[in-house]
Every structure is written in C-alpha cells, then in structure tokens.
Amino acid sequence: MTTTVVVVGGGYAGVLAANRLSQRSDADIIMVNPRPHFVERIRLHQMVAGNDDAVQDYTTVLTDRAKLVVDTATRIDATGRQLHLDSGSTLDYDYLVYAVGSTAPVPAAVPGAHDFAYPIGEYEAAQRLTQRLSDLPLEAPIVVVGGGLTGIEAASELAEAGRHVTLVTDALGPSLANGGRRSVAKRLKMLGVTVREDAVVSEVHADRVTLRDGTDVPSSATVWTAGFGVPNLAAASGLTTDRLGRLLTDETLTSIDDSSIIAAGDAASPSGVPLRMSCQLAMPLASLAADTLLARLDGETPTKLNPASVGQCISLGRHAGTIQMSHFNDVAMPMHLGGRLAATIKEQVCKGTVSFLTKEARKPGSYFWPKGGKRQQSLQEGAAHV
C-alpha cells in the first residue's frame, strides 16, 4: 500500500523534505509550487545587480521520485485530507508537508510603500526591481530600507555595481556582535554606501523617501528589505498559527491540530518559539519534518527539534564578506571573519546549499546538520519562568 505525501512549497525546505522522503519506495511524493523552477533565494540580491540568475532547474535539485505540480495552494482541507489548488483541482494526501516558506511584504502602514517600494525577498518582486534598475542610469540614487542581512547584502551588491546607495535603518546588523557589525560598516563605507542609522521611513514617494524626522532622501528606486511575513495558507485553512501566521506545531514539527500535517522551514512555529527565518535553519527543519513522517510510517516515535546554529554568512559584494560566529542557540558571539576570505566562504556556502539538495536527491538520507542547540532545555527553563 502506498502513502501519498503532498509537499506544499518548492523552496529549500520543500525540496529537501521531498528528497529525503524518497527513501521510502512506497511513498508517492507530490510537490506543489507556483514556479516551474527552483529559486536560490539567497542569491536574489545578486540577481538584481546582474551577477546571477538565482534559479536552478528542478531536474538538478529535486528527486525524480517526486512529481512537480506547478500551481498555487489555496486551502488545506484537513478533515478531508485534500489540498485545493488555484487551478480548481484538488490533491488527496495521507500526509502533507507544509513548507510554504516566507514572504517579503512591504508594510501597508507606510504610505506609498505599496506603490513605490520594491521588496527583494521573493523572485517575482526581485524581477520587478531588476527591470526598474535596468531603466535607471548608474548615477540615479537608490535607497535600501532595512539594516538586516538582506538589506546589507543588497546595498553592498548594488554599490559594488556602481550604484549610489543610501541604507536607511533603525539599527545596522542587529543580529551581529559588535565586531561583526563594525566589519560590515567598514565595508559599506569602502563601497560608498551612505548609512543612516536611527532612522525610520515614514513615507515612500516615486522620487524620494521621507524619514520620521521630516528629512527627504532622494530615491529613484526604493528597495524594501525590512521584515518577513509568511503566506496565509495555514490561517486561511483554519489551522492554528502564531501571531505572524506560521503553523503552530509541537517539537516534532507536527501541527497541533492534525498529525497528518508536518511543517518545515520558515513557516513553522514549533511550540510557538520559531527559529530565525533563514536557509541555514530551514534545511534542518525540513530534514526533521521528513524524519518525523518517516518515523510515523515505521511506527516509531519521532525525535524532537534540536538544531545548532553556527553563524551567519554575509556577502558584501563579490569581493568581501563577514562571517559572524554564533553560539549553538543562534546568539552571536564576539568572533567573526571578514574580507575576501569571508566572501569565499559565503560563496562556497551558497554553492554548498544546492549541492546538499542535489546529493539528497541522489542519496536520500545523506543530509546531516549540526545538533546540540539545547533547545529542549531552553524551552523547559522558559516554561519554568512563566
């Protein structure tokens, strides 16, 4: 008897989960994704600068045991175990892997942002920004809003390409330790990026942004990198989510509403204490989600989540970078690498991510990740103080 598994989402988490599940010869795997190709999201800042197309063919990264359905999921019928698609068709499932990833919305509360700002965290949005930049001369002013890793990488890439860039943020690299933050700031200065810290955008116009203090900053293209969201599929399907809309699960990544639904990646909220949204942590989550499902099929008890973070890799253009080391619990430690060596490591990490997916497709079960984050201990200590 075969088991039908539908994987919703074809990003890092969805692909890795599908590949890992192919260990079972009696599993029919269907992956639903709105695009016919795999997007290297961690390269989208390169795409807008013209340095990479940020896509891979699914024949490269996805197991041939999985059937790809190019469509958009609109509703999960947990009772009937059916996934409804935008095309009007439905897919029956025995298990569903919820790997819809994250989004990069512009805030509705900021006037003009929806009309004039360009988010960069999703492929179609990055395509629109790429087209906009192709219509602008190099000397046209660009504003990047947001000082997190995405904003830093986008500002660096565009500045290295010869663009005049201003980075507007309330805090530069808030997830970094002081040394790593200084490393990033030094490189941005070398690239000619003007950094305006302690600044908040209150309005976006076609030709400028207005800051909360009333200052206008010229901008022919405003790149919005501040904040992540998630698709509303879980909430729209009546499943329990956290305040951001991530599917609420237990520590095996199983939905608290339905044991046939298992989450992976950015859209998972285990115990309401989600991990940082990132490719680095999405892939261990995907691996555990697949292992949870496989354990259930074998009549075994799934293991609990316990990934260990090792750091954050930041590209600062093609010729420099910063590697921020971290404790296993993802808190930055006072140790970093910078310069060309860091850029080389970052590029190898990007290539390695695709290599991990490809290897898992060919040899399912081979992917492994650092463990030992002491998550269970932290959760217990947190509960003791409630």
N, C-alpha and C positions, 0 to 999 in steps of 0.2 A: 504494500500500500504506500502510495506516495504522499508526501506532505507538501502543500503549496505555500510558499513563502513569498509575500509581496514586500519588496523594499521600496519605500517611498523616498525618493531623493537619490540623485546620482553624483553627489559630490564626494569628498574624501571619505566621509563616514559611510555613505551608502555603498560605494564601490568596494571598500574594504570588507564591509559586512557581507555583501553578496559573494565576494570571492572566498571568504572564509567558510561560508555556509556550503560551498561546493564540495566540501569534504564528504558530505552525505550524498551518496548516489541515488537515494530515494527522495531527494528534495527537488521539487520543481521551483526554480527561482525566477521571479519576475521583478525587474527593476523599472520603476516609473520615474521619468524625468522629463521636464519640459523642453530640454535641449537635446539634440542628437549627438552632442559631443561633450567630452569631459572638460570642465573649466578648471584650470590651475589658478584658483583664486589668489593664492599668494604671489602671483605674478601680474595681477591686474594693473598695479602701478607701473610695471614695465610696459604693458600694452599701451597705456595712454601716452607714454613717452616714446613709443615706436621701437622698443627694444625686444619685444616678444609678442607672439600672438595669444599666449596664455591658454591655449587649448591643446587637447590630446584626443586622438581617435579612441573610441571605446574599445575597438579591437585590440588596442595596445594595453589598456589597464584593466579591462573587465573580463572575467572568466567567460569562456564560450558556453558554459553551463547556464548562464543567465540570459533570459530573454529581455531585451530592452523595449519598453513601450514608451514612445515619445508622446507624452500627454501631461496634463496637469491634474493632480488630485484635488478634488473639491470637497469631498466629505468621506469620513470613515463611518460606516455603519457597524459599530462594534457588536451589536446584538446579532445582526445577520451575517457578520464577518464578510463584508463586502466593501470594496473601495470604489467610490464613484468618481468618474473622470470628467473633465471638461468637455470631452467629445460626446458625452452622453452614454458611453459604455460603462460597464462595471467589471470589476475583477473579484472573484471569490478568493478567499485565503483561509489557511489554517492558522498561520502566524503572519503578523505584519511588523516589519522593522521601520520605525518612524525616524527617518534620517533626513528631514527636510532642510536642515541647516539654518543659517541665519540670513537676515536681510540688512540692508544699509539704507534706512529711510532718512528723508530729511524731515525735520520737525515741523508739524503743522502750526505750532505756536509761534514760529518765527516768520513774520510777514515777508513774502517774496521768495522764501526758500524753495517752495514747491515749484515756482515758475522759473527761477533763475539759478538755482544751485544744482550742481552735478554730483551726485553720490558716486563713489568709486568701488564699493564693495560687492557689486553684482555685475555680471557680464554685460547685460544689455545697457545698464547705466554707464559702464566704462566705455562701451562702444559709442554712446552719445557724446561723452566727453572727448573721446579720441577725434570724432568728427568735428566737434567745436574747435578743438585746438588746431586742427588742420586748416581751419579758416582764419586763424589769427597769426599775425606776424610774431616773431620771437620776442620782440620788444614789448608786446602787449602785457600789461600787468595781470598776474594770476594770484588769487588768494586761496589758500588752503585752510579750511576751518577744522580744527581739531588737532591736538598735540599728542595723540596716542601713536601707536606703532604705525598704523595705516597712514595717518597724516604725515608723520616724519618721513616715511618711505616715499610717499607721493611727492612731497615738497623737494626732497633730495633728488629724485629722478628727474623731475621737471627742471629744476635748477641746473643740474648737470647737462641737460639738453640745451641749455642756453636761455631758459625762460627767466623772467623777472618775477620772483615768488615772494609773497608775504605769508607767513604762517601765523594764524591767529588762534590763540588757545588760552584757556584759563590756567593750564599747567602743562609744561613740556615733559613728556615721558613720565607720567605719574606712576607707572608700574616699575620704573627703573630705580636703582640705587643712585646715590649722589654721583659716584664716579662714572657710571654709565650715562647718566644724564649730561654730565659735563662733556663726555666724549661725543655724544650726539650734538650738543650745542656747538662744540668746536667745529665739527664737520659742516654743520649747516652754515655757520659763519663763513667758512672757507668757500662754500659753494655760492655765497652771496645771498642766502635766504635771510630776509628780514623777519625776525621772530618777535611777535607782540604777545608777551605773556600777560597774565592777569587781565585778559580782555575777553569780552563776550559779545558775539554778534547779535544785534537786536533787530536788524532788517537787512534783507538782500535785495539789491537792485540790479538792473541789467548791466550797469557800468561801475558798480561800487558796492561795498558793504558798509553798513553803519554800525558802529560799536555802541555799547550801552552808555558810554560817556559822551556820545554825540559825535565822535570822530568818524569821518568818512575815509575809507581806504579804497583807492581805485582798484577795479577788478573787471577785466574783460571776460573772465571765466572764474566762477567761484566753485571750488572743489570741496564737497562736504564729506568729512570723514568722522564726524563726532557722533559716536553711539551706534549700537547694533540693535536690531529687532529680530523677531522670528516670524515666520508665516503663521497665520491664524488657523491653520487646518485643525489642530487639536481642539482648540476652544470652539470653533465652529461645529465640530463634531460632537460636542457635549462632553468631552473628556476633561478631566481635572488638570489644570495648568497652574503655574506660578504666576506672579503678577505681570511678568513680561510676555507670557503666553507659551512658555516652554512646558512640555509634557511632564507632569509630575510622576515620578517613579520611585520605586524602592532602590536599595543599593545594588540590586542585580540588574537595574535599568528596566525593570518590568513596570508597566503602567499600574498605578494603584487602583485603577478601575477595571482592568481586564488583563488577565495573564497571557492572552494571546498577542498582546501589543507590547513591543520592546523598543525602547528608544536608543538612539545613538547620535553622538555629535552635539553641535551647538544647541539643538532644540530639546535636549534632555535636561531635566532638573531633578537629579536624584536627591531624595529626602528634602527637596526644596532648598538645597545648598549646591547649586550648579558650579561646574568648573569654569574657568576662564574660556571664553569663546576663542578657539584657535585651532588651526590644523594640527598642531602638536598634541593637543589633548583630545581632539575629535577622533583620531585614529585609534588610540587605546580604548576609548568609549565604544567605538564600532566593533573592535575585536572582542570586548567583553559582551556586547549585545549578542554577537554571533555565538559566543561560547555559552551564554545563558540559554539561548534557543537550542543549541546542540545538546546541552545537559538535560534539558526538559525532554527532548526526543529520546535520550538514552535512559530516562528515568532517574537521573542523578540530581543532586542539589546544586544549583548554580553558585558560583563564588561571588563575593561582594567586591565592589569597586575599590581599587586602591592604587591608582596610577601615581607615579612620581614625576614631577616636573624637573627639568634640568636647566632650563634657562629660556631666554628669548633672543632670537636672531633677528637683527635689524639691518636691512641693506640701506646704505646711504649713497645711492648712486651705484654705478658699476665698479667703482674702484676703492670703495671703503665701506666699512660697516661697524657695527657694535654688537658684540655677543655679551648679553647680560646673564651672568650665572645666577641660579636661584637655589633656594632650599627645596627639598622634595615637595613641600606644601605650596610651591609656586610663589613664595615670597622672595623678592630679590635679595641677594647677599652682596656685600661690598667687594665684588670681584667681577671684572669684565675684560674682554679683549677688544681692541679697536684696530682701525686702519685696514690695510689691504688683506692681512691675514683673516680678519673677521669677514671681509667681503667674500673671500674664497670659501670660508666655512659656510656662510649663508647660501652661496650658490650650490655647494655640494648638498646642503640640506634640502634645497628646492628640488634638485635632481634626484636626491635620495627618496623623497616622498613619492615621486612617480615610480621609482624603482621598487619601493616596498609594495605598492599596489600591483605592479606587474608581476613581481615574484609571488605574491599571494595568489594571483590568478593562476599561475602555473603550478604552484606548490602550496595549496591551501593549508593553513595551519602553521605556516613558517614565520609569520609576523610575530614579533615579540616587542615588548616595551618595558621601560624602567618601572619597577614597582617599589613600594616601601614608603609611600607618602603618609602613612599613619592616619589615613582618613577616618577609619573607624574610631580610633582613639579620640580624634578631634571632635567627631560628632557626639561621642559619649560625654566628653568634657563640656561641650556646648549645651547638651541637654541637661547636665547636672546644674548648670547655672541659670536655667530657665525658671 
